[in-house]
């Protein structure tokens, strides 16, 4: 038998706590409790969000020194490499 103490390790709110939660939702002007129809119309998000800045996937070869330098700067090194190339383009127009 499921009880609040053994339901997947979670302690479920009591009816009084549920009422307090509902009152809090009703009092908050920035939110509301969606209807069953609205919940059924919602679709789960899948994958990464669409990035409005489209990038082109290609294979390119760089000298080991260039790759080592940018990789040594840590996470986001490819973005920093892209930014460095964009700066070069801007200064050579």
C-alpha positions in Angstrom: 0.0 0.0 0.0 1.3 3.4 -0.9 1.6 5.9 1.9 3.2 9.4 1.9 6.2 7.9 3.6 7.0 5.2 1.0 5.9 6.7 -2.3 9.2 6.6 -4.3 11.1 8.0 -1.2 9.2 11.2 -1.3 7.0 12.5 1.5 3.8 13.8 -0.2 2.1 17.0 1.0 -0.8 16.6 3.4 -4.2 17.9 2.2 -3.7 21.0 4.4 -0.3 21.6 2.7 -1.9 21.1 -0.7 -4.5 23.8 0.1 -1.7 26.2 1.3 0.1 25.6 -2.0 -3.0 26.2 -4.0 -3.7 29.4 -2.1 -0.1 30.5 -2.8 -0.6 29.8 -6.5 -3.9 31.7 -6.6 -2.3 34.7 -4.8 0.7 34.9 -7.2 -0.1 37.2 -10.1 2.7 35.8 -12.2 1.5 32.2 -12.3 -1.6 30.0 -12.3 -2.4 26.3 -12.1 -2.9 25.0 -15.7 -6.1 23.2 -16.6 -6.1 19.6 -17.6 -6.6 20.6 -21.2 -3.5 22.9 -21.0 -1.4 20.1 -19.4 -2.5 17.7 -22.1 -1.6 20.2 -24.9 1.9 20.6 -23.5 4.7 18.7 -25.3 7.9 17.7 -23.6 11.0 19.6 -24.9 13.5 17.4 -26.7 17.0 18.1 -27.6 18.8 21.4 -27.4 17.1 24.7 -28.0 17.4 26.1 -31.5 20.3 28.5 -31.7 19.4 31.6 -33.7 23.1 32.1 -34.6 23.4 29.3 -37.2 26.9 27.8 -37.5 28.4 25.8 -40.4 29.7 22.4 -39.6 32.9 21.7 -41.5 36.2 19.9 -41.3 39.3 22.1 -41.1 42.9 21.6 -40.2 44.8 23.9 -37.8 48.4 23.8 -36.7 48.9 21.8 -33.4 50.1 25.0 -31.7 46.9 26.9 -32.5 44.7 24.0 -31.3 46.8 23.4 -28.2 46.6 27.1 -27.3 42.8 27.4 -27.6 42.2 24.0 -25.9 44.4 25.1 -23.0 42.0 28.0 -22.3 39.4 25.5 -21.1 35.7 24.8 -21.8 34.4 27.0 -24.6 37.7 27.1 -26.5 35.9 26.6 -29.9 33.7 29.6 -29.2 36.8 31.7 -28.3 38.5 30.5 -31.5 35.4 31.6 -33.5 35.4 35.0 -31.7 39.2 35.4 -32.5 38.5 34.7 -36.2 35.6 37.2 -36.2 37.8 39.9 -34.7 40.4 39.2 -37.4 37.7 39.6 -40.1 36.4 42.8 -38.6 40.0 44.3 -38.5 40.7 43.3 -42.1 37.7 44.6 -43.9 
